[in-house]
C-alpha cells in the first residue's frame, strides 16, 4: 500500500485568514496529484488544523494572533476544489502542527511508500513528514515540492532543505 498524506488544504490556509498567493497557486497541482494517486491505487489521508474559540489564549495563538481553522467555521473546511476527492478517506484533526495520531496510523499501516503534499511546507508539512519518518524509519518518505507552499517562498525552500537533510526525499516539480 502507498499513502498520500494531504496536509491542511483548508480554506483559511488557501483563501482565508492565512491564505497566500503561493497556496492558491498549488491547488491545481495538489488536485492533479490526488487524482493520479487514486488512479494508481494509493490510499489518501488528510490532516486538518483545528482550533477552538480560545485559540488566542493558546501558546500558538499568542505567537500567531490570527484566529484560523476554528471548528465548524467556513475557514476550517477543506477547499471546495478537493472536496469530492476528500470524502471517504481518513482525516486526522490536529491542534498542533504535527499529528501523533497520523504517525501512529502510518506505523500501524506500514505503507511501502509515503508522500506528503499541502500546507504549510515550513510548519505543518515538515512537522508531519518528520513524525512519519520517525514512526516509519525504513519507509521511503517524500514531499512533492510543487504541491506544497510555505508561509513565504524562502521559508518553503528552507523547509525542503531541512527535510532533505533528514532523509525525506524531495520530489521537484
C-alpha positions in Angstrom: 0.0 0.0 0.0 1.2 3.5 -0.8 0.0 6.5 1.1 -0.5 10.1 0.1 -0.9 12.5 3.0 -2.7 15.7 2.1 -1.8 18.3 4.8 -4.2 21.1 5.8 -5.7 22.0 2.4 -8.3 24.2 4.3 -9.9 27.4 3.3 -8.1 29.5 5.9 -4.7 28.5 4.5 -5.7 29.0 0.9 -8.2 31.9 0.6 -8.9 32.8 4.2 -7.2 34.3 7.2 -3.7 32.9 6.4 -4.2 32.4 2.7 -1.4 33.3 0.3 -0.9 33.6 -3.5 1.5 30.6 -3.3 -1.1 28.5 -1.5 -3.7 29.3 -4.2 -1.2 28.5 -6.9 -0.6 24.9 -5.8 -4.3 23.9 -5.7 -4.4 22.6 -9.3 -1.2 20.6 -8.8 -2.5 19.1 -5.5 -5.8 18.1 -7.1 -4.0 16.5 -10.0 -1.6 14.6 -7.7 -4.6 13.3 -5.7 -6.4 12.2 -8.8 -3.2 10.5 -10.1 -2.7 8.8 -6.7 -6.2 7.4 -6.5 -6.0 6.2 -10.1 -2.7 4.4 -9.2 -4.4 2.8 -6.1 -2.7 4.9 -3.5 -4.6 5.5 -0.2 -5.2 9.1 0.8 -5.1 10.5 4.3 -5.9 14.1 5.3 -4.9 16.3 8.1 -6.9 19.3 9.2 -5.7 22.1 11.5 -8.3 22.6 14.3 -8.6 25.3 16.9 -11.2 26.2 19.4 -12.7 29.6 20.3 -10.0 30.1 22.9 -7.2 30.0 20.2 -5.8 33.4 21.1 -5.2 32.2 24.7 -3.0 29.2 23.5 0.7 29.3 23.0 0.3 29.2 19.2 -2.4 32.0 19.4 -0.1 34.2 21.4 2.7 33.8 18.9 0.4 33.9 15.8 -2.5 36.0 16.8 -4.6 35.3 13.7 -7.7 33.1 14.5 -7.9 30.4 11.9 -9.3 26.9 11.3 -11.9 27.3 14.1 -14.0 24.2 14.2 -17.2 24.2 12.2 -16.5 27.6 10.6 -16.0 28.0 6.9 -12.2 28.5 7.1 -11.8 25.1 8.8 -13.3 23.2 5.9 -11.3 21.5 3.0 -11.2 23.8 0.0 -14.1 23.2 -2.5 -11.7 22.1 -5.3 -10.7 19.0 -3.3 -14.0 18.3 -1.5 -15.1 15.3 -3.6 -11.6 13.7 -3.5 -11.6 14.0 0.3 -14.8 12.2 1.1 -14.4 8.7 2.5 -10.7 8.9 3.4 -9.3 9.1 7.0 -9.0 12.5 8.4 -6.7 13.5 11.3 -7.7 16.7 13.1 -4.8 18.2 14.9 -4.5 21.0 17.5 -0.7 21.2 16.9 1.5 21.4 13.8 2.1 17.7 13.7 -0.2 14.7 14.4 1.0 12.0 16.6 -2.1 10.0 15.6 -1.1 10.3 11.9 2.4 9.0 12.7 0.9 6.1 14.7 -1.5 5.3 11.9 1.4 5.2 9.4 3.4 2.9 11.8 0.5 0.5 12.1 -0.4 0.5 8.4 3.3 0.1 7.3 2.9 1.5 3.8 5.6 0.7 1.3 5.8 4.4 0.4 4.6 7.7 1.9 4.3 11.1 0.1 3.1 14.4 1.6 1.6 17.4 -0.1 -0.1 20.5 1.2 0.3 23.5 3.5 2.4 25.0 5.0 5.7 23.5 4.0 7.6 25.2 6.8 5.2 24.4 9.6 2.7 21.5 9.2 4.2 19.6 6.3 7.7 19.5 7.8 6.3 18.6 11.2 4.2 15.7 9.9 7.0 14.5 7.5 9.4 14.2 10.4 6.9 12.5 12.7 6.0 10.0 9.9 9.7 9.4 9.2 10.3 8.7 12.9 7.4 6.3 13.1 8.4 4.5 9.8 12.2 4.9 9.6 12.6 2.2 6.8 9.7 3.5 4.7 10.6 5.9 1.9 9.0 9.3 2.8 8.8 12.1 0.2 7.4 15.6 -0.2 6.3 16.8 -3.6 7.7 20.4 -3.6 5.4 21.7 -6.4 2.4 20.6 -4.3 3.4 22.5 -1.2 3.7 26.1 -0.3 5.2 27.8 2.7 4.4 30.9 4.6 6.9 32.6 2.3 8.8 31.2 -0.8 12.1 31.4 1.2 10.7 29.5 4.2 9.3 26.9 1.8 12.8 26.4 0.4 14.4 26.2 3.8 11.9 23.6 5.0 12.6 21.5 1.9 16.3 21.6 2.6 15.7 20.7 6.3 13.6 17.7 5.3 16.2 16.6 2.7 18.8 16.7 5.5 16.6 14.3 7.5 16.4 11.8 4.6 13.0 12.9 3.4 13.1 12.7 -0.4 12.1 15.9 -2.1 10.3 15.4 -5.4 10.9 18.5 -7.5 8.1 20.0 -9.6 
